[in-house]
């Protein structure tokens, strides 16, 4: 789970809604200041259990560099409400929403998918979307494994018995014991709880199942010809750095490692991540 360092919105950032086939999606967008030379738009898609706020630390810096940068909640996440229908939360369904948002932004757009969002954005591209580029951020070639996949599986009976409220309580209890959470502002811990409470339980279950059963689509992505970049934290503990580096080699993709980051570079090392993204896109 990504933990934003703050929820304060810079002057460049505002909340909006964007149309999608499944209904409007909540979003945050950073608008370039007057006088800044415009660069292509950026669309950022969060990972499993995440939200648009996971990208809040990088929206204003990207905007100040000339990119109108927009981050969305996927259907069923936080402020993008969804139905009690598993079909609404498959990778295919979510990819159709992303494709529609891309089209609504118009013109060339750099697409960024974090973790599970990488699987969704990849599907959008392999089924016809043609962004200027696709950046897979802390994402992998196929199903998530290891301890993070085990956590996804452990969540299923908890949700079945107590809903997302039970997950919110369990997550808060773990956070209280985690030294890394000791300095997190109260407004952020409150947000993390509220994000869980707002999530669709059906969405959490279905997206989790999609995450741990995803098939390898690397060759299909390479065949699209869309310029692709693979970026991850130096200590990523979801898909390992070695796995992501091998994926980049298969894709013939630009590749970069974010120093000081684990699995959520936009929250853990926003400055280095912005520098990397701007360099990849301009190059």
N, C-alpha and C positions, 0 to 999 in steps of 0.2 A: 504494500500500500504506500502510495506517495504521500508525503507530508509537506505541504507548502510551508515555507518559513514564516509567511505572513499572509493575511487576506486583504491587506490594504491595496486598493486599486490606484495605480498611478493615474495622473491626469489623462494620459493617452488611452486608457482602457475603460470600456463601458460594456454593460450587459446588453445583449440583443437576443432575438430569436431568429432562426433560419428555417425555411420550409424544407420538408423532407417527405418522402412517400408515406411514412408512418405517422406523420404529424410534425408540428414544430419542435425543433431542438434548441435547448438553451445553449447560449454561447457567450464567450467573452471575446471582444475584439480590440486590438490595439491599432489606433489610427495614426499614421505618420504626422508629425507636427507640420504646420505651414512652412513652406520654404525648403523642405527636405525633398531631394530628388526621388521620385517614386521608383520603387522596385517591385517585382512581382509579388502578388499575394501569397500568403502562407496559410495552410489549413492544418491544424494539429488535432490528432485523435488520441484520446487517452486509453489507458489499459484497463484490465479487469479490476473491478472495485474502485476505479479512479473517477475523475471528473475533469471538467475544463480548468478547474483551479490548479491542477497539477502543472499547468503551463503558465500560471500567472507570473512567476518570476522572470519569464523571458519575453512576454508579450510587449512590454514597453521598450526594452532594448531593441527588439526586432523592428518595432514601429519607428524608433528614432533612426534606424538605419535605412528607412524608406519602405519597409515591407508592412502592408496591412496584414496583421497576424491575427487569425481567428482560431480559438479553441472551442470545441464542442463537448457537451455531454452526449454520449451515445444513448440510444433509447434504453430506458430503464435505469439510467444512472442519475442520481441526484435530482436535478431540476428538469430532466426530460422524462416525464411520466410515460409509462407504458402499460399495455394490457396484461391480463393474466393468461397469456398465450405463449407457450414456448417458441412457436414459429416466429415470433417477433424479435427473438434475440439470437438467432443463428448468425453465423458469420455471413452467410448469403444475404440475409435481411438487413443486417447492419451495414454491409458493403453497399447495398442499394441506397441507403440513406446518405452515406459518404459520397457516392457518385452524384447524387442529386445536389448535395451542398456544393460540391466542386463545380457543377454546371451553373449553379446560381451565382457563384462568385464571378464567373465570366473570365475569359482570357486565360493566360497561363498562370498556373498556381503550383507552388511547391507543396507537396503533401508529406506530412510527417505522421507516422504511427508509432506510438509507444507500446511496447510489450504486446498484449492482446490486440491493441489498436494496430500494431504492425500486421497481424494476420488479417484484420479487417481491411486495412488499406491495400494490402497486397491483393486481396480478392477483388476489390474495386478495380484495380488496374488489370488483373488478368481477365476480367469480364468486360473490359471495354473502356474504362476511364483512361485518359491520357494527360496526366499532370506534367508540368515541366520536369519534375523529378519526384522520386519517392525516397524518403529517408526512413529506414527501419531503425528505430531507436530502442535499444535494449530488447530486441525481438529476435526470434529464431526461425529456423527453417521448417519446423514441424512442432508436434505436441510438446508442451512444457513437461519436464520430468523432475525428478529429485524431490527435495523437501518442500518446495513450493507447490508442486503437484499434490503432494501428500496433504498439505494444508487445504487445498481446494476440495479434496475428497472428504476431509474431516468436517468441513463446513456443511456438507449435505444433511447429515442427521440433525445437526444443531438447528438448521433452518427448518427442517421438517417438524421438529418438536416445538421450537419457540419463535420461528420467523426471524426477520432481520433484527428485531430487538434483541434476541439472544446473541446474535453475532456482534451487535454493537456493544453489549455488556462484556462479552468475552474479549473483544478487541481492547476495550478500555482497561480491563483488568491486566491484560498483557502489557499494555503501554505503561501502566503505573509501575511495573517491575522492570521496565527497559530503561537503562541509564541514558540511552540516546534520546529519550523523550523527556528527560528531566527539565530541559530548558525551553520546551515548546510552549508558546504563549497559550493562555487559557482559551482565547478566542479560536485558536487553531484546533485544540483538543475538542472544544464544543462543536466545531465544524465537522471534524472527523466522525463524531457520534451522529450528528444530524445527517451527514451524508449516508451513513449506513441506514438510518431510520427511513430515509427517503427512497432508498433503492427498492426496485422491484424484486421480491423474493424469487419469482419465476425467472426474472432476468439473471439474477446472481447464479441460480442453479444451472440455467441453460448455457450462459456464457462460460461458466466454469467447466461444464462438460465439453463444450467446443474447444476450450483451451487445452485440455488434457488429452484430446483425441485428434487434434489437427493433423492433416496429412502434409507431406512435403510438396510445396508448390514452387520451389526455387527455380526449376527449369522452365516452368510456365511463365514465371515472372521475367526471367532472362529473355525469353522469346518475344516479349512485348516490345523490347527495344527502349523502354522508358529508362532514362538515366537513374541509377539507383545508388544510394549511399547506405552504408552500415556503420552505425555509431553506437557505442556502449560505454558504460562506466568501467573504470579500470578494475573494479572488484565486483562486477556484476554477478549476482548469486541466483539468477533465474536461468536463462540460457548462458552457459559459460562463455567467457571471452574466446576460448579456443573454438567453440561451436560457431560463434558469430563470425569470427575471422574466416573460418572455412566456408561459411555461407557467402561472405563477401567475395572470396576467391572464385566460387562457383558462378556468382553473378557478374564477375568482372567489375565489381562495384568500388567506388571510392570508400575508404575505410578510415575511421578515426576512433581513438580511445579518449574518453573524457577523464582527465586526472581528478582525483578527489571525489569521484562519484561511485555509487554502487549500482542500483537498478533504476534510480529515478534522477537522472542527471539534471533535468530542468529544475528540480527542487534542491538537489544536493550541490550542484556546481553550475549554476546558471550562467555565470560569466564565461567560463571556458566553453560551455556548450554553445552559447551564442557565437562566440568567436569561430568555433569549428563550423557551425552551420553557414555563417556568412562566407567563410572561405570556400566551402564546398560549392555553394550555390553560385558564387561569383566566378569560380574556376571553371 
